[in-house]
């Protein structure tokens, strides 16, 4: 039984990497210079922290429970609990996405109305929004591919949303390879910089829509906001 679900233990660090990524986003939101948030500046970080704390506690509990599970009933209970965790994580990712898109809309509107502050502050906020965009879509890719990480090792593997280069190699050593959070972060970074797939291809409509949304937000941030800020500095 432990061998059957061994992948859960090998991917345990991915969950904590994702939680750390949310902490980075919270810090970035607090560092925004211009007034670009819904309500007070602390509102979005507070909502995300309220969701992140129980999510982290639940993640720690399930990881300890997997070490003690000995039969199918235990693994079934863990699987159901991890699915609830996934739903909370998706809500958290959705909240971050809405807040970041709202910040971009407010910044673009301020640019068009001519009161967006100094060029240096525009550059900082544009970079802030762009980095947040990369992290949040890394979370989306990681949370949705193959049914999401909570189902890995507990249910039959779902259809892959992305084709990673390792999945095309014939070597037996990597035949059972699974992408981790860093792989999705790299995918999100390259998509945000190249505005198109690089070494990893989207296979499903969901994956294509997510990549399109990320590329569009990145394009608006870089082409409109950052370009305008450079013109002001010049």
N, C-alpha and C positions, 0 to 999 in steps of 0.2 A: 504493500500500500504506500509506504513512504517513497519507494522508488517511482511508483506511478505518478506521484504528485511532487516529485523532487524539484520540478521547475519553479514551484512557488518559492522555495527557499533560495534558489539561485537569483530570482528577480526581486527579492525583498528590498534591496537598496533602491530600486527604481521608484518605489512608492515614496521613499524619503527624499529622493531627488526631486520628485514632483512637488512634494510639500515645501521643500526649500525654494523651488521656483516660485511658488505662490508668495512666500515671504519676500523674495526679491521684488515681485510686482508691487506688494504693499509698500515697500520702501520707495520704489520709483514713484508711486502715486503721491506719497507724502512730499516728494521732492519737486513736484510740478511748480513752476514759478508763477505762471499766469493763472487766473481764475478759470479753470477749465473743467470743473466737476459739477455733477448734479448735487445741489445742496452744499453743505459745508465740506471742506477738503477732507475731513476725517471720516466722513460718512462711508465712502466706498471701502477704505481700509478696515473700518470697524466691522462692516457687514462681512467682509471676507475673512477677518480674523475670527468672528463668531462661528463661521462655518468651518474654518480650518482647524480650530482647536479640537472639537469633537471628532472631526474626520481623522486627525492624527492619533487621537486616543483609540478610536475604533481600529485603525490600521495596526497599531501596536498590539492590541488585544488579539486580532485575528492572526498575526504573525506568531504570537506565543501559542495560540490554540492549535496552529498547524503542527507544532512540535510535539503536541500531546495527542493528536488525533490518531486513533488506531483502527477504526472501522468506518464503514460507509455512512453510517448515521452521523458520525462526527464530521466527516467531510461534507456531507449534505448540508448540515447546519452552518458550517463555515462558508460554504458556497452561497447560501441565501444571504448571510450577513454581508459578505463581500459585494453582493449585488446591490444591497442598500447603500453601501459605501460608495459604489460607483455612481449611483443616482445623486447622492449629495455632492460628489466631486464634479459631476456634470453641471449641477446647479451653480456651484462655485465658479466653474469655468465660464458659464454663461453670464454670470454677474460681472466678472472681470471683462469679458468681451464687450458687454453693453457699456460699461464705464469707460473703457478705452476708446470705443467708437464715439461715445458722447464727447470725450475730450478732444478728439480729432475734429468733430463737427464744430464745437465751440471755437477751436483755434482757427479753422478755416473761415468761419463767420467773422471772427475778430479781424482776420486779415482783410477780408473783403470790405469790412466797415472802416478799416484804417486805424484801429486802436488796439493793436495786438502787442504793444510794448516794444522794447528795443530788439534789434536784430539778434543780439547775443542770447536773449531769453527765448526767442523763437527757436533758435538752433538747439538750445538745451531741451526745450519742451518737445520739439520734433524728434530729437534723438530718444527722449524718454518714451514717447508714444510708439516709436518704431521698435525699440527693444521690448517693450511690453507686448507689442503685437507678435513678435517672434516667439516669446515665451508662451503666450496664451495659445497660439496655434500649435506649438509643440505639445501642450497639454491636450488640445483637441485631438491631434493625431494619435497620441498615446492612449487617450481614453476611448477612442472609437475603433481603432484597428483591431480586427479579429475578435470583436465583441468586447474589447476592453481588457485591461490587465487583471481585474478581479476574477474573470472567468477562466483565466489561463491555468491549466492543470486541474481544473475542477469539472469542466464540461467539454464536450466535443468541440474541437477547434473550429471557429467560424471562418467564413471566407475572408481572405486577406484583402485589405483595402489598398495596400501599397506593395509594389514589387521592388525589394531591396536587391542590390547586386549579389549579396551572399546567397540569395534564394535561387540564383541562376547557375551557381557553380556546382559541378558534379562531385566534388570531394565528399567523401563519407563523413569526415570529421565535422563538417558544418551542415550536414543534411537536416539536422534537427535545430538549426539556428533560429533564434527568435530575436527580433529587434528590441532594444531597451530604450529607456527614456532619452539617453544621449543620441541615439540614432534618429529619434523623432525631432530632437532639438536641432540636429544638423540639417534634417530635411526642411524644417521651418526656416532656418537661417538661409539656406541656399535658395529657397523659393521666394523669400522676401528680398533677396539681393538680385536674383536673376529674373524674377517675375515669371518663372516657368520651371518645370521639372528639370533636374540635373541628372544625378545618377539613380534616383528613385522615382518610379513611375506610379501614378495613381491608377488603380484598377476598377474602382467602383464610382458611381455617380456621386456618392457622398464625399469620397476623397477628392474628386475633381472640384466639387462646389466649395469645399473647405480651402483648397489651394487657390481657387479663384478669388475667394473672399480675402485671404491673406495677401495675395499679390495686389489686389485693388487697394487695400488699406495702405500697404507699403508704398505703392505708386503715388497715392495722394500725399502721403507724408513727405516723401523724398522730392517728388517733382514740384509740388505746389508750395508746401510750407517751408521746407529747407531751402529751395531755390529762392523764394521770396526773402528769406532771412539773409542769404548771401548777398542779394542785391541791396538790401538795406545797409549791410556792413560795408559794401563797396562804395 
